[in-house]
Structures are given as C-alpha cells and as structure tokens.
Amino acid sequence: MTTTYAALLRGINVGGHKRVPMADLRALLTGLGHGDVRTYLQSGNAVFTSSVDDEEELAAGLERAVEERFGFSVDCLVRGGPYLRAVADACPFPAAELEGRQLHLTLLSEQVAPERLAALDPETYRPDEVRIGDRVLYLYTPDGLGRSKLAEALNRPALFKGATATSRNWNTVVKLVELTRG
C-alpha cells in the first residue's frame, strides 16, 4: 500500500541561498524510489507516494540525499496527506475569512509543550496570535508575517531547540492538502 506525502524542505531557494531546482528535487525523490513526484512553488514543497510508512525515515533519507547531491544540509519534514488534512481542519482561526498572508502554520518535528510559549505575553503581540496544535503552531498575523513581532519572537532558535520547524502560509497549506488527496 502506498501513501501520499508532502515533503517540506526548510530554507531552500531563499535569497539565493541553498539553491535546489525543483526539477532536481523531483529527480532526487524519484531516485529514492518514490512515485508520482510533484513540486509546488520554488520554496521546497514536494508531494510523492511511497510504500514506506515512517515519516521520520522518509525525511532522514531526503535530508541525506539533498546533502549528497547539493553539498549542504537541509532540515526536512515529511507529513502524510491525512495529517495535513487534519491539521487544516483543526485550524482555530477562521481561515475561510482570512487572506492567505494572514495565516501561517509552523510544522514541527515534535509536539511543542505549551510552557515553551509561556514566556510570550499574548498582549505584547496583539493583534497577532499563536495557537498550538498537533505538531503545529497556527500563527495569525492580520498585517502579514513581515510586520509581525510575534513571528519574529517565534523565530528564536531556543524556542524550538532540538526540533525541526518550517513555516508555510495558508494558501500553500491548502494546496498541499489538495495535492496529497491524490
């Protein structure tokens, strides 16, 4: 049995750094034995099918392959289509009423404990808000991510020490959900 997955590579093709052409990423995933490989945008989103049922194993294999092929390390998360649908369905914000730039998800390699966010006083960052989900943070930024002081605070390495974290805007999340439906 095969499962459809989304691979989320962190920090590639941003500002000319860590260049990974999407055609090369598709070839890399195909070379790893995955099927029906597609990419979305230039920012490290790929969808593929695999008979392997271990997301961590798939991510580790992709990380090794990227380092071997391109000569630099990239953190990667792999998530199955059902997980992505569940995360989208569980969004605590009114996604249908918001612009894609106002809502972001930070997907994490492990569950974040609420006490990690306890030092962030919500009143300091209003109108921005963050909520914790299943290995995900939902970030509402009505003025956009680039102007968000909360997003800046969440970007501190110590906050997610030991965890891989990568963010996508709501439009990208919706598209990845659609692509992983098959």
Contacts in CASP RR format, 6 or more apart in sequence:
PFRMAT RR
TARGET T0000
AUTHOR 0000-0000-0000
METHOD contacts of the structure
MODEL  1
MTTTYAALLRGINVGGHKRVPMADLRALLTGLGHGDVRTYLQSGNAVFTS
SVDDEEELAAGLERAVEERFGFSVDCLVRGGPYLRAVADACPFPAAELEG
RQLHLTLLSEQVAPERLAALDPETYRPDEVRIGDRVLYLYTPDGLGRSKL
AEALNRPALFKGATATSRNWNTVVKLVELTRG
1 51 0 8 1.000
2 35 0 8 1.000
2 49 0 8 1.000
2 50 0 8 1.000
2 51 0 8 1.000
3 49 0 8 1.000
3 50 0 8 1.000
3 51 0 8 1.000
3 53 0 8 1.000
3 80 0 8 1.000
3 81 0 8 1.000
4 36 0 8 1.000
4 47 0 8 1.000
4 48 0 8 1.000
4 49 0 8 1.000
4 80 0 8 1.000
4 81 0 8 1.000
4 179 0 8 1.000
4 180 0 8 1.000
4 181 0 8 1.000
4 182 0 8 1.000
5 47 0 8 1.000
5 48 0 8 1.000
5 49 0 8 1.000
5 50 0 8 1.000
5 55 0 8 1.000
5 58 0 8 1.000
5 78 0 8 1.000
5 79 0 8 1.000
5 80 0 8 1.000
5 81 0 8 1.000
5 180 0 8 1.000
6 45 0 8 1.000
6 46 0 8 1.000
6 47 0 8 1.000
6 78 0 8 1.000
6 79 0 8 1.000
6 80 0 8 1.000
6 81 0 8 1.000
6 84 0 8 1.000
6 176 0 8 1.000
6 179 0 8 1.000
6 180 0 8 1.000
7 29 0 8 1.000
7 44 0 8 1.000
7 45 0 8 1.000
7 46 0 8 1.000
7 47 0 8 1.000
7 48 0 8 1.000
7 58 0 8 1.000
7 59 0 8 1.000
7 62 0 8 1.000
7 76 0 8 1.000
7 77 0 8 1.000
7 78 0 8 1.000
8 44 0 8 1.000
8 45 0 8 1.000
8 76 0 8 1.000
8 77 0 8 1.000
8 78 0 8 1.000
8 79 0 8 1.000
8 107 0 8 1.000
8 166 0 8 1.000
8 168 0 8 1.000
9 20 0 8 1.000
9 25 0 8 1.000
9 44 0 8 1.000
9 45 0 8 1.000
9 46 0 8 1.000
9 62 0 8 1.000
9 66 0 8 1.000
9 74 0 8 1.000
9 75 0 8 1.000
9 76 0 8 1.000
9 166 0 8 1.000
10 74 0 8 1.000
10 75 0 8 1.000
10 76 0 8 1.000
10 77 0 8 1.000
10 164 0 8 1.000
10 165 0 8 1.000
10 166 0 8 1.000
11 17 0 8 1.000
11 18 0 8 1.000
11 43 0 8 1.000
11 44 0 8 1.000
11 74 0 8 1.000
11 75 0 8 1.000
11 166 0 8 1.000
12 18 0 8 1.000
12 19 0 8 1.000
12 20 0 8 1.000
12 43 0 8 1.000
12 44 0 8 1.000
12 74 0 8 1.000
13 19 0 8 1.000
13 20 0 8 1.000
13 42 0 8 1.000
13 43 0 8 1.000
13 44 0 8 1.000
14 43 0 8 1.000
18 70 0 8 1.000
18 72 0 8 1.000
18 74 0 8 1.000
19 70 0 8 1.000
20 44 0 8 1.000
20 66 0 8 1.000
20 70 0 8 1.000
20 74 0 8 1.000
22 39 0 8 1.000
22 42 0 8 1.000
22 44 0 8 1.000
22 46 0 8 1.000
24 69 0 8 1.000
24 70 0 8 1.000
25 39 0 8 1.000
25 44 0 8 1.000
25 46 0 8 1.000
26 37 0 8 1.000
26 38 0 8 1.000
26 39 0 8 1.000
26 46 0 8 1.000
28 62 0 8 1.000
28 65 0 8 1.000
28 66 0 8 1.000
28 69 0 8 1.000
29 35 0 8 1.000
29 37 0 8 1.000
29 46 0 8 1.000
29 48 0 8 1.000
29 62 0 8 1.000
30 37 0 8 1.000
32 61 0 8 1.000
32 62 0 8 1.000
32 65 0 8 1.000
33 50 0 8 1.000
34 48 0 8 1.000
34 49 0 8 1.000
34 50 0 8 1.000
35 48 0 8 1.000
35 49 0 8 1.000
35 50 0 8 1.000
36 47 0 8 1.000
36 48 0 8 1.000
36 49 0 8 1.000
36 182 0 8 1.000
37 46 0 8 1.000
37 47 0 8 1.000
37 48 0 8 1.000
38 46 0 8 1.000
38 47 0 8 1.000
38 48 0 8 1.000
38 179 0 8 1.000
39 45 0 8 1.000
39 46 0 8 1.000
39 47 0 8 1.000
40 46 0 8 1.000
40 47 0 8 1.000
40 172 0 8 1.000
40 175 0 8 1.000
40 176 0 8 1.000
40 179 0 8 1.000
41 172 0 8 1.000
43 172 0 8 1.000
45 168 0 8 1.000
45 172 0 8 1.000
45 176 0 8 1.000
47 176 0 8 1.000
47 179 0 8 1.000
47 180 0 8 1.000
50 58 0 8 1.000
52 58 0 8 1.000
55 77 0 8 1.000
55 78 0 8 1.000
55 79 0 8 1.000
55 80 0 8 1.000
56 78 0 8 1.000
56 109 0 8 1.000
58 78 0 8 1.000
59 76 0 8 1.000
59 77 0 8 1.000
59 78 0 8 1.000
59 109 0 8 1.000
59 164 0 8 1.000
62 76 0 8 1.000
62 78 0 8 1.000
63 73 0 8 1.000
63 74 0 8 1.000
63 75 0 8 1.000
63 76 0 8 1.000
66 72 0 8 1.000
66 73 0 8 1.000
66 74 0 8 1.000
66 76 0 8 1.000
67 73 0 8 1.000
67 74 0 8 1.000
75 164 0 8 1.000
75 166 0 8 1.000
76 164 0 8 1.000
77 107 0 8 1.000
77 108 0 8 1.000
77 109 0 8 1.000
77 164 0 8 1.000
77 166 0 8 1.000
79 107 0 8 1.000
80 180 0 8 1.000
81 177 0 8 1.000
81 180 0 8 1.000
81 181 0 8 1.000
83 134 0 8 1.000
84 173 0 8 1.000
84 176 0 8 1.000
84 177 0 8 1.000
84 180 0 8 1.000
85 177 0 8 1.000
85 180 0 8 1.000
85 181 0 8 1.000
86 134 0 8 1.000
87 105 0 8 1.000
87 107 0 8 1.000
87 133 0 8 1.000
87 134 0 8 1.000
87 136 0 8 1.000
87 173 0 8 1.000
88 95 0 8 1.000
88 173 0 8 1.000
88 174 0 8 1.000
88 177 0 8 1.000
90 133 0 8 1.000
90 134 0 8 1.000
91 103 0 8 1.000
91 138 0 8 1.000
92 131 0 8 1.000
92 138 0 8 1.000
93 103 0 8 1.000
93 129 0 8 1.000
93 131 0 8 1.000
93 138 0 8 1.000
93 140 0 8 1.000
95 103 0 8 1.000
95 170 0 8 1.000
98 140 0 8 1.000
98 170 0 8 1.000
100 169 0 8 1.000
100 170 0 8 1.000
100 171 0 8 1.000
101 141 0 8 1.000
101 144 0 8 1.000
101 145 0 8 1.000
101 169 0 8 1.000
102 140 0 8 1.000
102 141 0 8 1.000
102 142 0 8 1.000
102 144 0 8 1.000
102 170 0 8 1.000
103 138 0 8 1.000
103 139 0 8 1.000
103 140 0 8 1.000
103 141 0 8 1.000
103 169 0 8 1.000
103 170 0 8 1.000
104 138 0 8 1.000
104 139 0 8 1.000
104 141 0 8 1.000
104 145 0 8 1.000
104 151 0 8 1.000
104 167 0 8 1.000
104 168 0 8 1.000
104 169 0 8 1.000
104 170 0 8 1.000
105 136 0 8 1.000
105 137 0 8 1.000
105 138 0 8 1.000
105 139 0 8 1.000
105 167 0 8 1.000
105 168 0 8 1.000
105 170 0 8 1.000
105 173 0 8 1.000
106 136 0 8 1.000
106 137 0 8 1.000
106 139 0 8 1.000
106 154 0 8 1.000
106 165 0 8 1.000
106 166 0 8 1.000
106 167 0 8 1.000
107 135 0 8 1.000
107 136 0 8 1.000
107 165 0 8 1.000
107 166 0 8 1.000
107 167 0 8 1.000
107 168 0 8 1.000
108 135 0 8 1.000
108 136 0 8 1.000
108 137 0 8 1.000
108 160 0 8 1.000
108 163 0 8 1.000
108 164 0 8 1.000
108 165 0 8 1.000
109 135 0 8 1.000
109 163 0 8 1.000
109 164 0 8 1.000
109 165 0 8 1.000
110 135 0 8 1.000
110 162 0 8 1.000
110 163 0 8 1.000
111 134 0 8 1.000
111 135 0 8 1.000
112 132 0 8 1.000
112 135 0 8 1.000
112 137 0 8 1.000
112 160 0 8 1.000
112 163 0 8 1.000
114 132 0 8 1.000
116 159 0 8 1.000
116 160 0 8 1.000
117 130 0 8 1.000
117 132 0 8 1.000
117 159 0 8 1.000
120 130 0 8 1.000
120 150 0 8 1.000
120 153 0 8 1.000
120 154 0 8 1.000
122 129 0 8 1.000
124 149 0 8 1.000
125 148 0 8 1.000
125 149 0 8 1.000
125 150 0 8 1.000
125 153 0 8 1.000
127 140 0 8 1.000
127 142 0 8 1.000
127 143 0 8 1.000
128 139 0 8 1.000
128 140 0 8 1.000
128 141 0 8 1.000
128 142 0 8 1.000
128 143 0 8 1.000
128 148 0 8 1.000
128 149 0 8 1.000
128 150 0 8 1.000
128 151 0 8 1.000
129 139 0 8 1.000
129 140 0 8 1.000
129 150 0 8 1.000
130 137 0 8 1.000
130 138 0 8 1.000
130 139 0 8 1.000
130 140 0 8 1.000
130 150 0 8 1.000
130 154 0 8 1.000
131 137 0 8 1.000
131 138 0 8 1.000
132 138 0 8 1.000
137 154 0 8 1.000
139 145 0 8 1.000
139 148 0 8 1.000
139 150 0 8 1.000
139 151 0 8 1.000
139 154 0 8 1.000
139 167 0 8 1.000
141 147 0 8 1.000
141 148 0 8 1.000
141 150 0 8 1.000
141 151 0 8 1.000
145 151 0 8 1.000
145 169 0 8 1.000
153 159 0 8 1.000
168 176 0 8 1.000
END
